[in-house]
Amino acid sequence: MERQKPDTTTNEIALYLRTVYSLLRSSGEVRVRAFEEAHSFSNSSLHLGAREAAVDVGAFGYAAARLPECMSRVTRVVLGQSDETYAAFGFPARSWQRVRARGRRRLLRFDGVETLAAFVASTSDIDDLVPILTAYQIEWNKMHDLIASGGAAPEGRDPARKSPDLVRALGLSDGDFVRLREALGAEPDAALEAIGARRLDLRVRLLQGSFSAYQRAADHWWRGVEQVYLREAKAQRPPVYFVSSNTHSLANLLGGYALAHRDELLEAARRDSRAESLPELERQLADGSPAEPNLLYFALRSYVHAFPDALERVQAWDAESGIVTAGDAAQIDVQAQVIELASLRADRLDPRLRMPGLEWLRASDARIINIDYPLGLAAYHLLSRLGQGAGPLLGLYVMGKAATLNGQIGDVMISRVVHDEHSDNTYLLRNAFAFDDVAPWLTHGSVLDNQKAVTVRGAFLQNPNYMGVFYREGYSVLEMEAGPYLSAIYELVDPRRHPNDEVVSLSERTSAAVGILHYASDTPYSRRQSLLSKSLGSFGTDSTYACAIAITRQILAREIERLKTPT
């Protein structure tokens, strides 16, 4: 018989986590250097060069992309759960400037001097952020020491005219030096000057944090969504199809703005200096590529950047089809859309969504609540709160990025087993999707169904031994949200809290469809180029929209069948 529950041996990772949480119990600030030894000896797969003198550009780039560009000025990072918490400890964070990271959605505010406020929506934010800060500091200080010992001043030059002394001092290839400058953001010369000027000695402080505060934050988030969800609703709360994906794929498929404004989008792409893939985009459009709608959806990003009022116009267009974005009413950076199925316009739908019976949707009272996928345990808190406030849940669908241990970037993985590192549960589910639901819409990658996934606690909290244990047990998908979502689903259909350290079958517990799809964004066991620390770009639209089409088609088909079936 197949052994479903893996026997994990992750002593180094466990020691690292115990070190982090024991130190953060302090009522004062903790120097990040206190985490460095446990971080280095955890042998993180993302930071295998932590103990080496050479600069690990990949680890630094990953960390830098998930921190704001003001980090070269930051000396203190304060973790808190709300404006009220910050104010109670003497930090007027509400009035500080909001800053953003390129590779992570998290509410961040900078006082303009030295302090960064990072809002945490769950313990996953701590598991994520502390290793990122630690890796960033380790590699920063390596670069400082190399620059100082080499006597090279980081002169401001573009990559083609870089200082040979600086490159030589850092010991980087030309390609790695270009990647380093990209990691340093819009002002790499200023950042290199800061690295050369001083060693980094970050301090971090966790303000009073509690499980109930995470729940309060989720409740605040739901109130903003609820205002849109109950708009035009009758006496009862409407039934819901819940989707965790992103804020563009379902809106593009159901709203149709990009398809109706093809020429305008291409003109905007030509005017966007960042549109490196424009020649390939135009070639594929000219060749009549079957993925043409996906390419236009990708071009819509350039359009929104090119015109200040473009986003407002797109959202106004979508609202005519019942697609409304909830206001930013919470300190959790997870946007939500509410889609009224009765308001959809069949003539605006993506052609791949066409199916018999769409006219039945005009009688629907159901809503799709689509949210930007949260980080880790925030998924548990948000779905739990949504389940308390929404009407009957007809379907629950999760689409997200994952690392694959046996596939390639751009593949789609469909799992029937999920081991959750948060609860230590192994969940068995009847996934609502199979090969044939996704394969017709995928051009480049492969669809791998009957897979097994593990929900990890953080990107840095894995090492080769850790991954090897799971791989030997047949687990090939590493991701961060499925386990918490399944724990929330368990509590939505069972009178008890979710268990811990058990094998849990969800197949017989819920009548709602449960579908989980992941598209591969990284191959940590492969020497092929990894995209973990950069955007998937236009290539990623293929797998993203294959998943989104499969989810949307299933929702439409299930709703048509529900409306046809007498009650």
FENPEBEL-V765398 format. One record per residue. RES is the residue in three letters. PHI is phi in whole degrees, -180 to 180 (999 if undefined). PSI is psi in radians with two decimals (NA if undefined). NEAR is the number of other ideal C-beta (glycine too) atoms within 12 Angstrom. Layout:
RES PHI PSI NEAR
RES PHI PSI NEAR
This chain:
MET 999 2.46 5
GLU -67 2.30 15
ARG -84 2.02 15
GLN -87 -0.49 23
LYS -100 2.06 27
PRO -73 2.59 31
ASP -95 1.57 16
THR -88 2.53 30
THR -129 1.62 17
THR -125 0.96 30
ASN -61 -0.72 18
GLU -65 -0.73 28
ILE -67 -0.76 34
ALA -61 -0.72 22
LEU -63 -0.71 22
TYR -60 -0.84 38
LEU -64 -0.71 31
ARG -63 -0.68 18
THR -62 -0.81 27
VAL -59 -0.91 38
TYR -75 -0.53 22
SER -68 -0.69 16
LEU -72 -0.64 30
LEU -73 -0.15 34
ARG -69 -0.27 16
SER -59 2.52 17
SER -81 -0.12 12
GLY -116 -2.82 16
GLU -84 2.55 24
VAL -118 2.31 30
ARG -73 2.37 24
VAL -61 -0.47 38
ARG -62 -0.32 23
ALA -68 -0.36 25
PHE -93 -0.22 39
GLU -63 -0.72 34
GLU -64 -0.84 19
ALA -63 -0.66 32
HIS -63 -0.86 41
SER -64 -0.69 31
PHE -88 0.03 21
SER -77 -0.22 39
ASN 56 0.73 28
SER -54 2.34 41
SER -63 -0.44 37
LEU -83 -0.20 40
HIS -143 0.95 41
LEU -67 -0.34 23
GLY -93 0.28 25
ALA -60 -0.67 38
ARG -92 -0.01 20
GLU -90 2.69 16
ALA -73 -0.48 17
ALA -69 2.60 23
VAL -71 2.28 36
ASP -95 1.55 36
VAL -63 -0.63 32
GLY -62 -0.81 35
ALA -66 -0.75 41
PHE -64 -0.73 43
GLY -63 -0.71 37
TYR -62 -0.81 38
ALA -66 -0.79 44
ALA -62 -0.62 40
ALA -69 -0.33 31
ARG -105 0.23 39
LEU -127 2.70 42
PRO -73 2.78 35
GLU -70 -0.22 27
CYS -77 0.03 32
MET -59 -0.46 39
SER -66 -0.25 35
ARG -106 -0.16 27
VAL -84 2.38 35
THR -122 -0.24 28
ARG -138 2.32 28
VAL -119 2.18 45
VAL -113 2.18 41
LEU -100 2.22 42
GLY -148 2.98 40
GLN -107 -0.26 41
SER -163 2.85 35
ASP -59 -0.64 24
GLU -64 -0.69 21
THR -63 -0.81 29
TYR -60 -0.78 31
ALA -63 -0.67 19
ALA -63 -0.44 16
PHE -102 0.21 25
GLY 88 0.30 15
PHE -112 1.88 29
PRO -78 1.02 18
ALA -64 -0.44 35
ARG -59 -0.55 20
SER -91 -0.05 15
TRP -79 2.85 28
GLN -72 2.32 19
ARG -78 2.31 24
VAL -126 2.79 29
ARG -130 2.70 23
ALA -106 2.57 32
ARG -69 -0.59 26
GLY -113 0.21 29
ARG -153 2.29 33
ARG -87 1.97 26
ARG -157 2.42 38
LEU -71 2.06 38
LEU -128 2.39 36
ARG -135 2.43 31
PHE -118 2.34 32
ASP -80 -0.01 27
GLY 85 -0.06 18
VAL -120 -1.22 13
GLU -149 -0.17 21
THR -109 2.26 34
LEU -110 2.19 43
ALA -96 2.12 43
ALA -116 2.03 46
PHE -82 2.29 44
VAL -109 2.22 44
ALA -95 -0.22 44
SER -169 3.06 43
THR -64 -0.35 34
SER -63 -0.54 38
ASP -66 -0.62 42
ILE -70 -0.82 40
ASP -58 -0.54 35
ASP -84 -0.82 40
LEU -77 -0.72 44
VAL -62 -0.83 44
PRO -62 -0.59 45
ILE -63 -0.82 46
LEU -62 -0.69 46
THR -67 -0.81 46
ALA -62 -0.72 48
TYR -59 -0.80 45
GLN -69 -0.73 41
ILE -57 -0.85 39
GLU -74 -0.61 43
TRP -57 -0.86 42
ASN -69 -0.56 28
LYS -59 -0.82 36
MET -66 -0.70 45
HIS -60 -0.82 30
ASP -63 -0.69 24
LEU -67 -0.71 31
ILE -66 -0.77 34
ALA -65 -0.75 21
SER -73 -0.43 16
GLY -88 -0.18 22
GLY 68 0.46 14
ALA -102 2.23 27
ALA -88 2.30 19
PRO -75 1.36 34
GLU -66 2.54 21
GLY -74 1.92 20
ARG -146 2.72 20
ASP -78 2.95 14
PRO -57 -0.54 23
ALA -78 -0.28 10
ARG -128 0.69 14
LYS -69 2.76 29
SER -72 2.08 28
PRO -60 -0.60 16
ASP -64 -0.71 18
LEU -67 -0.78 34
VAL -62 -0.74 30
ARG -65 -0.73 19
ALA -64 -0.69 29
LEU -78 -0.28 39
GLY 69 0.55 25
LEU -104 2.61 35
SER -72 2.90 16
ASP -58 -0.73 17
GLY -64 -0.74 16
ASP -67 -0.59 25
PHE -67 -0.68 33
VAL -63 -0.75 20
ARG -65 -0.62 29
LEU -63 -0.80 39
ARG -62 -0.68 36
GLU -63 -0.69 25
ALA -66 -0.47 41
LEU -81 -0.05 36
GLY 88 -2.67 28
ALA -71 -0.41 16
GLU -126 1.22 17
PRO -65 -0.56 30
ASP -65 -0.75 26
ALA -64 -0.68 22
ALA -67 -0.73 34
LEU -64 -0.63 36
GLU -64 -0.71 25
ALA -66 -0.69 27
ILE -63 -0.75 39
GLY -69 -0.44 33
ALA -81 -0.53 19
ARG -156 2.68 20
ARG -76 2.65 24
LEU -93 2.33 37
ASP -136 1.24 22
LEU -70 2.57 40
ARG -121 2.53 28
VAL -131 2.51 39
ARG -138 2.27 36
LEU -99 2.01 33
LEU -74 3.00 33
GLN -50 1.96 21
GLY -119 2.54 29
SER -153 2.75 18
PHE -61 -0.71 16
SER -65 -0.54 14
ALA -68 -0.62 29
TYR -62 -0.69 38
GLN -67 -0.68 25
ARG -63 -0.71 24
ALA -63 -0.71 39
ALA -65 -0.65 39
ASP -65 -0.72 26
HIS -62 -0.74 29
TRP -61 -0.79 41
TRP -64 -0.61 33
ARG -60 -0.67 24
GLY -67 -0.69 33
VAL -69 -0.69 39
GLU -61 -0.61 30
GLN -60 -0.67 21
VAL -80 -0.67 31
TYR -60 -0.68 34
LEU -89 -0.01 26
ARG -62 2.27 20
GLU 66 0.16 17
ALA -78 2.66 22
LYS -84 -2.62 12
ALA -66 -0.72 8
GLN -95 2.74 13
ARG -73 2.25 22
PRO -66 2.62 33
PRO -65 2.75 30
VAL -134 2.41 41
TYR -105 2.03 43
PHE -94 2.32 48
VAL -132 2.29 47
SER -111 1.92 50
SER -147 -1.62 44
ASN -159 -3.11 35
THR -100 0.18 35
HIS -120 -0.59 37
SER -67 -0.88 45
LEU -67 -0.66 48
ALA -64 -0.69 42
ASN -66 -0.74 46
LEU -68 -0.64 46
LEU -98 -0.42 45
GLY -91 -0.66 41
GLY 80 0.24 31
TYR -62 -0.81 37
ALA -62 -0.74 40
LEU -67 -0.56 29
ALA -83 -0.22 25
HIS -128 0.74 27
ARG -56 -0.89 24
ASP -65 -0.69 16
GLU -65 -0.67 25
LEU -67 -0.73 38
LEU -65 -0.66 28
GLU -65 -0.70 19
ALA -65 -0.67 30
ALA -64 -0.65 36
ARG -66 -0.50 20
ARG -87 -0.14 18
ASP -93 1.98 25
SER -65 -0.32 12
ARG -85 -0.11 18
ALA -79 1.24 28
GLU -64 -0.47 16
SER -92 0.19 25
LEU -57 -0.82 26
PRO -58 -0.74 14
GLU -67 -0.66 21
LEU -60 -0.85 35
GLU -66 -0.64 23
ARG -64 -0.80 15
GLN -67 -0.63 28
LEU -66 -0.70 27
ALA -67 -0.57 13
ASP -81 -0.03 13
GLY 70 0.72 10
SER -56 2.41 22
PRO -64 -0.33 20
ALA -93 0.33 34
GLU -52 -0.81 30
PRO -57 -0.70 36
ASN -60 -0.71 41
LEU -65 -0.66 40
LEU -68 -0.63 37
TYR -63 -0.67 42
PHE -67 -0.69 41
ALA -67 -0.41 44
LEU -60 -0.50 43
ARG -62 -0.77 32
SER -64 -0.65 31
TYR -62 -0.78 34
VAL -64 -0.63 30
HIS -74 -0.49 19
ALA -77 -0.47 24
PHE -125 2.19 20
PRO -58 -0.58 10
ASP -100 0.18 12
ALA -64 -0.77 25
LEU -61 -0.71 22
GLU -63 -0.69 15
ARG -68 -0.69 21
VAL -63 -0.78 33
GLN -68 -0.60 25
ALA -65 -0.71 17
TRP -61 -0.82 27
ASP -63 -0.62 36
ALA -62 -0.49 26
GLU -65 -0.34 22
SER -104 0.28 35
GLY 78 0.34 33
ILE -104 1.91 40
VAL -126 2.31 34
THR -90 2.29 33
ALA -70 2.59 33
GLY -68 2.79 20
ASP -80 1.51 20
ALA -112 0.27 22
ALA -143 2.93 35
GLN -97 0.39 36
ILE -112 2.12 43
ASP -83 1.16 33
VAL -132 1.79 45
GLN -74 2.74 33
ALA -138 2.57 46
GLN -123 2.53 40
VAL -116 2.23 42
ILE -120 2.05 45
GLU -86 1.99 35
LEU -63 -0.54 40
ALA -69 -0.37 26
SER -93 -0.08 28
LEU -63 2.52 37
ARG -108 2.02 27
ALA -59 -0.56 25
ASP -73 -0.23 17
ARG -101 -0.13 28
LEU -69 2.58 31
ASP -54 2.37 37
PRO -55 -0.47 20
ARG -76 -0.08 29
LEU -97 -0.07 34
ARG -66 2.36 19
MET -159 2.77 24
PRO -63 2.50 13
GLY 93 0.13 21
LEU -61 -0.44 26
GLU -64 -0.41 18
TRP -64 -0.44 24
LEU -63 -0.37 35
ARG -62 -0.36 19
ALA -97 0.08 17
SER -76 2.50 32
ASP -107 0.09 26
ALA -85 2.75 38
ARG -124 2.59 43
ILE -99 2.20 49
ILE -106 1.92 50
ASN -110 2.21 46
ILE -122 2.66 48
ASP -67 2.21 35
TYR -57 2.27 41
PRO -79 3.05 45
LEU -98 2.05 44
GLY 56 -2.22 41
LEU -67 -0.27 42
ALA -59 -0.52 45
ALA -60 -0.71 42
TYR -62 -0.85 42
HIS -65 -0.73 43
LEU -71 -0.76 46
LEU -68 -0.64 46
SER -59 -0.77 35
ARG -70 -0.70 37
LEU -61 -0.72 42
GLY -62 -0.53 31
GLN -75 -0.54 21
GLY -104 -0.27 27
ALA -92 2.93 35
GLY -75 -2.84 26
PRO -56 2.36 23
LEU -91 2.02 33
LEU -93 -0.41 36
GLY -163 2.54 39
LEU -130 2.06 44
TYR -128 2.36 43
VAL -125 2.19 48
MET -125 2.20 44
GLY -156 3.01 45
LYS -80 2.71 39
ALA -155 2.77 46
ALA -91 2.50 41
THR -117 2.39 42
LEU -92 -0.16 36
ASN -138 -0.07 25
GLY -106 -2.81 32
GLN -125 2.78 29
ILE -59 2.31 32
GLY 99 -0.19 37
ASP -72 2.77 39
VAL -115 2.26 48
MET -112 2.37 49
ILE -121 1.96 45
SER -102 2.55 43
ARG -114 -0.12 34
VAL -133 2.34 41
VAL -132 2.07 50
HIS -96 2.24 41
ASP -107 2.02 47
GLU -70 -0.32 41
HIS -73 -0.85 37
SER -98 -0.20 30
ASP 64 0.25 26
ASN -83 2.62 35
THR -112 1.98 40
TYR -95 2.29 42
LEU -106 2.24 28
LEU -138 2.71 39
ARG -92 1.62 24
ASN -65 2.32 38
ALA -69 -0.13 36
PHE -118 2.61 39
ALA -138 -3.12 22
PHE -50 -0.86 23
ASP -68 -0.29 15
ASP -77 -0.41 29
VAL -113 -0.68 40
ALA -54 -0.68 24
PRO -62 -0.34 17
TRP -106 0.03 38
LEU -106 2.14 35
THR -91 -0.77 29
HIS -103 -0.74 29
GLY -90 -2.97 33
SER -115 2.69 26
VAL -102 2.15 34
LEU -116 1.77 34
ASP -98 3.13 31
ASN 58 0.66 20
GLN -94 3.00 39
LYS -127 2.30 41
ALA -116 2.67 48
VAL -125 2.27 44
THR -89 1.96 46
VAL -92 2.84 44
ARG -83 -0.41 42
GLY -172 2.76 43
ALA -64 -0.63 40
PHE -84 -0.17 44
LEU -94 0.82 43
GLN -143 2.56 42
ASN -136 2.97 35
PRO -57 -0.66 21
ASN -64 -0.75 21
TYR -59 -0.89 36
MET -68 -0.58 35
GLY -63 -0.67 22
VAL -60 -0.85 25
PHE -66 -0.70 38
TYR -62 -0.68 25
ARG -65 -0.46 18
GLU -89 0.09 25
GLY 91 0.15 25
TYR -87 2.21 42
SER -129 0.00 35
VAL -121 2.14 48
LEU -113 2.12 46
GLU -148 -3.00 47
MET -131 -0.07 44
GLU -122 -0.42 45
ALA -60 -0.78 56
GLY -58 -0.93 44
PRO -58 -0.67 44
TYR -62 -0.75 48
LEU -68 -0.58 48
SER -64 -0.70 40
ALA -67 -0.72 42
ILE -62 -0.71 42
TYR -54 -0.80 36
GLU -74 -0.32 27
LEU -76 -0.35 33
VAL -120 -0.04 25
ASP -129 2.49 20
PRO -71 -0.11 9
ARG -107 2.80 14
ARG -64 2.74 16
HIS -62 2.54 32
PRO -77 -3.10 21
ASN -133 2.47 18
ASP 60 0.80 17
GLU -134 2.82 22
VAL -92 2.10 24
VAL -120 2.13 34
SER -95 2.07 24
LEU -95 -0.09 40
SER -60 -0.67 20
GLU -100 0.04 13
ARG -94 -0.36 23
THR -133 2.44 29
SER -87 -0.29 20
ALA -74 2.57 30
ALA -69 2.41 33
VAL -124 2.00 43
GLY -127 2.30 44
ILE -129 2.15 49
LEU -128 2.42 51
HIS -128 2.46 48
TYR -111 2.43 48
ALA -76 2.17 48
SER -115 -0.06 38
ASP -157 2.63 37
THR -128 1.43 28
PRO -66 -0.31 40
TYR -95 0.05 23
SER -111 2.68 20
ARG -90 -0.02 7
ARG -67 2.81 16
GLN -57 2.29 18
SER -94 2.46 27
LEU -108 0.25 30
LEU -59 -0.61 33
SER -104 0.30 34
LYS -146 2.89 24
SER -67 2.57 22
LEU -71 -0.33 30
GLY 64 -2.74 26
SER -64 -0.54 36
PHE -60 -0.64 31
GLY -70 -0.28 36
THR -66 -0.47 42
ASP -61 -0.96 38
SER -73 -0.62 45
THR -60 -0.85 44
TYR -78 -0.44 48
ALA -61 -0.75 43
CYS -67 -0.81 48
ALA -64 -0.67 47
ILE -64 -0.76 44
ALA -60 -0.76 44
ILE -65 -0.84 46
THR -67 -0.72 43
ARG -62 -0.71 36
GLN -66 -0.70 36
ILE -61 -0.82 44
LEU -63 -0.77 39
ALA -65 -0.75 30
ARG -66 -0.66 33
GLU -71 -0.68 37
ILE -61 -0.77 27
GLU -64 -0.68 21
ARG -64 -0.71 28
LEU -71 -0.54 25
LYS -76 -0.44 17
THR -83 2.13 11
PRO -62 2.50 6
THR -100 NA 7
